[in-house]
């Protein structure tokens, strides 16, 4: 069997990008059981309540839900078990230093297969306040309207009335 190449997205955490301002991203591997990998290949994962935390100078991923594999037997995994993140020691130390400053969280932004290996993209993030969220939504809507109007002008259509 040949090894996969490229990057295949499994799941993304859109809520994290809405609730947090991402300062820096990291790519980490995961320690997984065999049935977890099979369930990931089926795309049965949820990142919604997941977060990373320090445990004995290592980073652990909590709250990640990987559904049980349908054809698994007694060897099936627990869906919400804590999973170890695989990063270089230097990266772990940098992340832990930043987390100890306070006000920052380590949240998973997406999960994907990179060249056959399951990876998770982690974001070092600061929580947004409600007015920051409204401002982000307003900027996105304004940019969308600008792009829409630019597209109309490039196609030679007149501007919409009443705007």
Helices and strands as residue ranges (DSSP letters): E 7-12, H 14-19, E 20-30, H 34-41, E 45-46, E 51-55, E 58-62, E 65-66, E 83-86, H 89-101, E 104-114, E 117-127, H 130-154
